[in-house]
Amino acid sequence: EIENTGALKQYTTVHKQAQVQLPRLSSWYGPVDYAFSGIVMKANSVSECPRLIAAYQHMVENLFQPNNIDCSSDCFLINQYRTGRDSCGEHSDNEPEVDLSKPVVTLSLGQQRCMLIREAKNAGNAITIKLDQGSVLVMHGTDFQKKYTHQIPKDNAITAARTSVTYRTCSSSFLRTRNALSTPLVEMAITPVLANLYSRTVPAPKTPG
């Protein structure tokens, strides 16, 4: 589904007065454009990815609600790391478009990669988390993005691709400045998609004879 949208592209930013391509492919889905590091990602409609909405609703029912985790996400960022040479530098998800009081949820697909999470005011205090196929990482807490940074370091030993889907919640105050509205993913109708994903027609067994 991600590949079929055709929205993944390699964005370019400016570093030390030179244009530099980000070492990954990205696409953004939500009610407004997404800007960071001098880059503006044009918004694609979340309805273009019904399976990713279905996956989020599955997480809501089986992970978020049982653990009292907020499930108001209405947008998501897709990053594709084609090989271990692709990466994401140290950063926090603290752009004005993002509601910092809501969790940031990352679904990992494909090749295992490691994420380094570091305390912003104490660089020596860091942990490395292995993100396996199908794993879900929740950066939870009202000040997580203020206290910690995270990154996907390069790993030249890796030759396969990993794709991450990072679900977020748009800031209501930012949406008001853009006269934009959003719909939480949990409120989107995806029943037909779930039926297509999980139901299978099983032929009736033949009667011996």
TORMARLUM-545227 format. One record per residue (C-alpha): x, y, z; residue number from 1. Coordinates in Angstrom, 2 decimals, padded with zeros to 5 digits. Example, Ala and Ser with C-alpha at 12.3 -4.5 7.8 and 13.67 -1.06 7.14 Angstrom:
<pt px="012.30" py="-004.50" pz="007.80" nr="1"/>
<pt px="013.67" py="-001.06" pz="007.14" nr="2"/>
END
This chain:
<pt px="000.00" py="000.00" pz="000.00" nr="1"/>
<pt px="002.81" py="002.41" pz="000.91" nr="2"/>
<pt px="004.59" py="001.75" pz="-002.37" nr="3"/>
<pt px="001.39" py="002.02" pz="-004.40" nr="4"/>
<pt px="000.64" py="005.57" pz="-003.25" nr="5"/>
<pt px="003.73" py="006.76" pz="-005.11" nr="6"/>
<pt px="004.21" py="009.49" pz="-002.49" nr="7"/>
<pt px="007.61" py="008.42" pz="-001.14" nr="8"/>
<pt px="010.38" py="010.76" pz="-002.23" nr="9"/>
<pt px="013.83" py="011.90" pz="-001.17" nr="10"/>
<pt px="013.67" py="015.44" pz="000.19" nr="11"/>
<pt px="016.46" py="018.00" pz="000.10" nr="12"/>
<pt px="017.48" py="020.39" pz="002.86" nr="13"/>
<pt px="020.21" py="023.04" pz="003.22" nr="14"/>
<pt px="023.21" py="022.34" pz="005.45" nr="15"/>
<pt px="026.16" py="024.74" pz="005.69" nr="16"/>
<pt px="024.88" py="026.66" pz="002.66" nr="17"/>
<pt px="024.77" py="023.50" pz="000.54" nr="18"/>
<pt px="021.84" py="021.40" pz="-000.59" nr="19"/>
<pt px="021.85" py="017.96" pz="001.01" nr="20"/>
<pt px="019.51" py="015.06" pz="000.30" nr="21"/>
<pt px="017.99" py="013.39" pz="003.35" nr="22"/>
<pt px="019.30" py="009.81" pz="003.64" nr="23"/>
<pt px="015.86" py="008.19" pz="003.41" nr="24"/>
<pt px="012.57" py="008.38" pz="001.51" nr="25"/>
<pt px="009.56" py="010.05" pz="003.17" nr="26"/>
<pt px="005.90" py="010.92" pz="002.76" nr="27"/>
<pt px="003.43" py="012.74" pz="005.02" nr="28"/>
<pt px="-000.30" py="012.15" pz="005.55" nr="29"/>
<pt px="-002.51" py="014.55" pz="007.50" nr="30"/>
<pt px="-004.76" py="017.63" pz="007.42" nr="31"/>
<pt px="-001.92" py="020.16" pz="006.93" nr="32"/>
<pt px="001.56" py="020.32" pz="005.40" nr="33"/>
<pt px="004.48" py="019.32" pz="007.60" nr="34"/>
<pt px="007.61" py="021.48" pz="007.88" nr="35"/>
<pt px="010.99" py="020.79" pz="009.50" nr="36"/>
<pt px="014.64" py="021.66" pz="008.81" nr="37"/>
<pt px="013.67" py="023.94" pz="005.94" nr="38"/>
<pt px="011.63" py="021.18" pz="004.27" nr="39"/>
<pt px="007.91" py="021.37" pz="003.58" nr="40"/>
<pt px="006.21" py="018.04" pz="003.01" nr="41"/>
<pt px="002.92" py="018.43" pz="001.19" nr="42"/>
<pt px="000.07" py="016.66" pz="002.94" nr="43"/>
<pt px="-001.42" py="013.52" pz="001.43" nr="44"/>
<pt px="-004.84" py="012.33" pz="002.54" nr="45"/>
<pt px="-004.76" py="009.66" pz="005.25" nr="46"/>
<pt px="-007.63" py="007.96" pz="003.38" nr="47"/>
<pt px="-005.08" py="006.89" pz="000.75" nr="48"/>
<pt px="-003.71" py="004.33" pz="003.23" nr="49"/>
<pt px="-006.69" py="002.42" pz="004.68" nr="50"/>
<pt px="-004.52" py="-000.51" pz="005.76" nr="51"/>
<pt px="-002.35" py="001.79" pz="007.88" nr="52"/>
<pt px="-005.53" py="003.15" pz="009.47" nr="53"/>
<pt px="-006.69" py="-000.43" pz="010.10" nr="54"/>
<pt px="-003.32" py="-001.24" pz="011.67" nr="55"/>
<pt px="-003.65" py="001.78" pz="013.96" nr="56"/>
<pt px="-007.14" py="000.80" pz="015.04" nr="57"/>
<pt px="-005.86" py="-002.71" pz="015.78" nr="58"/>
<pt px="-003.20" py="-001.17" pz="018.04" nr="59"/>
<pt px="-005.81" py="001.01" pz="019.75" nr="60"/>
<pt px="-007.95" py="-002.00" pz="020.64" nr="61"/>
<pt px="-005.12" py="-004.31" pz="021.67" nr="62"/>
<pt px="-002.42" py="-002.00" pz="023.06" nr="63"/>
<pt px="-003.48" py="001.59" pz="023.70" nr="64"/>
<pt px="-006.88" py="001.21" pz="025.35" nr="65"/>
<pt px="-005.82" py="-001.66" pz="027.69" nr="66"/>
<pt px="-002.88" py="000.48" pz="028.86" nr="67"/>
<pt px="-004.74" py="003.82" pz="029.05" nr="68"/>
<pt px="-002.67" py="005.37" pz="026.25" nr="69"/>
<pt px="-004.16" py="008.31" pz="024.36" nr="70"/>
<pt px="-005.30" py="007.31" pz="020.87" nr="71"/>
<pt px="-006.12" py="010.61" pz="019.17" nr="72"/>
<pt px="-003.67" py="010.34" pz="016.23" nr="73"/>
<pt px="-004.87" py="012.00" pz="013.04" nr="74"/>
<pt px="-001.71" py="012.03" pz="010.89" nr="75"/>
<pt px="001.35" py="009.93" pz="010.14" nr="76"/>
<pt px="004.84" py="010.22" pz="008.68" nr="77"/>
<pt px="006.35" py="007.42" pz="006.61" nr="78"/>
<pt px="010.12" py="006.98" pz="006.40" nr="79"/>
<pt px="011.75" py="004.30" pz="004.29" nr="80"/>
<pt px="015.36" py="003.34" pz="005.00" nr="81"/>
<pt px="016.44" py="001.54" pz="001.83" nr="82"/>
<pt px="019.61" py="000.05" pz="003.32" nr="83"/>
<pt px="021.73" py="000.57" pz="006.42" nr="84"/>
<pt px="023.31" py="003.58" pz="004.73" nr="85"/>
<pt px="020.00" py="005.43" pz="005.15" nr="86"/>
<pt px="019.47" py="007.01" pz="008.55" nr="87"/>
<pt px="017.74" py="009.68" pz="010.61" nr="88"/>
<pt px="019.79" py="012.11" pz="012.71" nr="89"/>
<pt px="019.29" py="012.96" pz="016.37" nr="90"/>
<pt px="016.12" py="014.99" pz="016.87" nr="91"/>
<pt px="012.88" py="015.44" pz="018.79" nr="92"/>
<pt px="009.40" py="015.45" pz="017.28" nr="93"/>
<pt px="008.69" py="018.97" pz="018.53" nr="94"/>
<pt px="007.52" py="020.82" pz="015.43" nr="95"/>
<pt px="004.59" py="023.25" pz="015.92" nr="96"/>
<pt px="002.34" py="020.95" pz="013.88" nr="97"/>
<pt px="002.66" py="018.23" pz="016.54" nr="98"/>
<pt px="000.76" py="018.11" pz="019.83" nr="99"/>
<pt px="003.62" py="017.46" pz="022.28" nr="100"/>
<pt px="001.24" py="016.21" pz="024.97" nr="101"/>
<pt px="000.19" py="013.22" pz="022.86" nr="102"/>
<pt px="002.12" py="009.98" pz="022.26" nr="103"/>
<pt px="004.20" py="009.43" pz="019.15" nr="104"/>
<pt px="003.72" py="005.85" pz="017.94" nr="105"/>
<pt px="006.09" py="004.13" pz="015.50" nr="106"/>
<pt px="005.18" py="000.93" pz="013.65" nr="107"/>
<pt px="008.22" py="-000.81" pz="012.10" nr="108"/>
<pt px="007.97" py="-002.86" pz="008.91" nr="109"/>
<pt px="010.75" py="-004.90" pz="007.33" nr="110"/>
<pt px="014.40" py="-005.07" pz="008.33" nr="111"/>
<pt px="015.29" py="-004.71" pz="011.99" nr="112"/>
<pt px="016.99" py="-001.39" pz="012.81" nr="113"/>
<pt px="018.13" py="000.13" pz="016.08" nr="114"/>
<pt px="016.86" py="003.38" pz="017.57" nr="115"/>
<pt px="019.07" py="005.38" pz="019.92" nr="116"/>
<pt px="017.16" py="007.35" pz="022.57" nr="117"/>
<pt px="019.21" py="009.91" pz="024.47" nr="118"/>
<pt px="018.50" py="012.27" pz="027.35" nr="119"/>
<pt px="018.67" py="015.80" pz="025.92" nr="120"/>
<pt px="020.51" py="017.32" pz="028.91" nr="121"/>
<pt px="022.74" py="014.32" pz="029.57" nr="122"/>
<pt px="024.12" py="012.90" pz="026.33" nr="123"/>
<pt px="025.76" py="010.01" pz="028.16" nr="124"/>
<pt px="022.40" py="008.69" pz="029.34" nr="125"/>
<pt px="021.17" py="006.71" pz="026.33" nr="126"/>
<pt px="019.55" py="003.41" pz="025.44" nr="127"/>
<pt px="019.43" py="001.42" pz="022.19" nr="128"/>
<pt px="016.17" py="-000.30" pz="021.21" nr="129"/>
<pt px="015.92" py="-002.95" pz="018.49" nr="130"/>
<pt px="012.92" py="-002.30" pz="016.26" nr="131"/>
<pt px="011.82" py="-005.62" pz="014.78" nr="132"/>
<pt px="009.32" py="-006.28" pz="012.00" nr="133"/>
<pt px="005.85" py="-005.50" pz="013.33" nr="134"/>
<pt px="007.09" py="-003.90" pz="016.55" nr="135"/>
<pt px="005.37" py="-000.83" pz="018.01" nr="136"/>
<pt px="007.32" py="001.85" pz="019.88" nr="137"/>
<pt px="005.34" py="004.39" pz="021.94" nr="138"/>
<pt px="007.05" py="007.61" pz="023.03" nr="139"/>
<pt px="004.65" py="008.46" pz="025.81" nr="140"/>
<pt px="004.40" py="011.24" pz="028.38" nr="141"/>
<pt px="003.62" py="014.94" pz="028.25" nr="142"/>
<pt px="007.28" py="016.02" pz="028.07" nr="143"/>
<pt px="009.00" py="013.09" pz="026.33" nr="144"/>
<pt px="009.96" py="015.16" pz="023.27" nr="145"/>
<pt px="011.40" py="017.86" pz="025.55" nr="146"/>
<pt px="013.51" py="015.51" pz="027.64" nr="147"/>
<pt px="014.75" py="013.06" pz="025.02" nr="148"/>
<pt px="016.05" py="012.85" pz="021.47" nr="149"/>
<pt px="015.97" py="009.83" pz="019.17" nr="150"/>
<pt px="017.68" py="008.72" pz="015.98" nr="151"/>
<pt px="018.18" py="005.82" pz="013.57" nr="152"/>
<pt px="021.97" py="005.46" pz="013.15" nr="153"/>
<pt px="023.64" py="004.15" pz="010.01" nr="154"/>
<pt px="024.53" py="000.45" pz="009.88" nr="155"/>
<pt px="026.54" py="-000.47" pz="006.81" nr="156"/>
<pt px="026.03" py="-004.19" pz="007.47" nr="157"/>
<pt px="022.33" py="-003.91" pz="006.59" nr="158"/>
<pt px="021.27" py="-004.34" pz="002.96" nr="159"/>
<pt px="017.47" py="-004.70" pz="003.31" nr="160"/>
<pt px="014.84" py="-001.99" pz="003.74" nr="161"/>
<pt px="012.94" py="-000.86" pz="006.81" nr="162"/>
<pt px="009.83" py="001.30" pz="006.63" nr="163"/>
<pt px="008.50" py="003.16" pz="009.66" nr="164"/>
<pt px="005.03" py="004.62" pz="010.10" nr="165"/>
<pt px="005.01" py="007.26" pz="012.83" nr="166"/>
<pt px="001.51" py="008.14" pz="014.01" nr="167"/>
<pt px="001.08" py="011.58" pz="015.57" nr="168"/>
<pt px="-001.56" py="014.07" pz="016.66" nr="169"/>
<pt px="-001.76" py="017.51" pz="015.05" nr="170"/>
<pt px="-001.77" py="020.48" pz="017.41" nr="171"/>
<pt px="-005.28" py="021.93" pz="017.65" nr="172"/>
<pt px="-003.88" py="025.46" pz="017.98" nr="173"/>
<pt px="-001.79" py="024.98" pz="014.84" nr="174"/>
<pt px="-004.81" py="023.67" pz="012.95" nr="175"/>
<pt px="-006.77" py="026.77" pz="013.95" nr="176"/>
<pt px="-004.10" py="029.01" pz="012.41" nr="177"/>
<pt px="-004.52" py="027.07" pz="009.14" nr="178"/>
<pt px="-008.33" py="026.91" pz="009.33" nr="179"/>
<pt px="-007.96" py="023.15" pz="009.08" nr="180"/>
<pt px="-009.86" py="020.29" pz="010.67" nr="181"/>
<pt px="-008.79" py="016.73" pz="011.35" nr="182"/>
<pt px="-010.44" py="013.40" pz="012.11" nr="183"/>
<pt px="-008.85" py="010.98" pz="014.60" nr="184"/>
<pt px="-007.89" py="007.73" pz="012.91" nr="185"/>
<pt px="-010.03" py="005.80" pz="015.40" nr="186"/>
<pt px="-013.13" py="007.51" pz="013.99" nr="187"/>
<pt px="-012.47" py="006.65" pz="010.36" nr="188"/>
<pt px="-014.62" py="003.96" pz="008.77" nr="189"/>
<pt px="-012.36" py="001.09" pz="007.75" nr="190"/>
<pt px="-014.59" py="-001.96" pz="008.34" nr="191"/>
<pt px="-014.48" py="-003.05" pz="004.67" nr="192"/>
<pt px="-010.70" py="-002.79" pz="004.78" nr="193"/>
<pt px="-010.50" py="-004.93" pz="007.90" nr="194"/>
<pt px="-012.71" py="-007.50" pz="006.22" nr="195"/>
<pt px="-010.38" py="-007.56" pz="003.22" nr="196"/>
<pt px="-007.34" py="-007.85" pz="005.46" nr="197"/>
<pt px="-008.42" py="-010.59" pz="007.81" nr="198"/>
<pt px="-011.30" py="-012.60" pz="006.33" nr="199"/>
<pt px="-010.63" py="-015.46" pz="003.99" nr="200"/>
<pt px="-013.03" py="-017.66" pz="002.08" nr="201"/>
<pt px="-012.35" py="-021.23" pz="003.12" nr="202"/>
<pt px="-013.81" py="-023.95" pz="000.90" nr="203"/>
<pt px="-016.01" py="-026.50" pz="002.63" nr="204"/>
<pt px="-014.36" py="-029.88" pz="003.11" nr="205"/>
<pt px="-015.35" py="-032.58" pz="000.67" nr="206"/>
<pt px="-017.51" py="-035.40" pz="002.00" nr="207"/>
<pt px="-015.64" py="-038.70" pz="001.83" nr="208"/>
<pt px="-017.25" py="-041.19" pz="-000.41" nr="209"/>
END
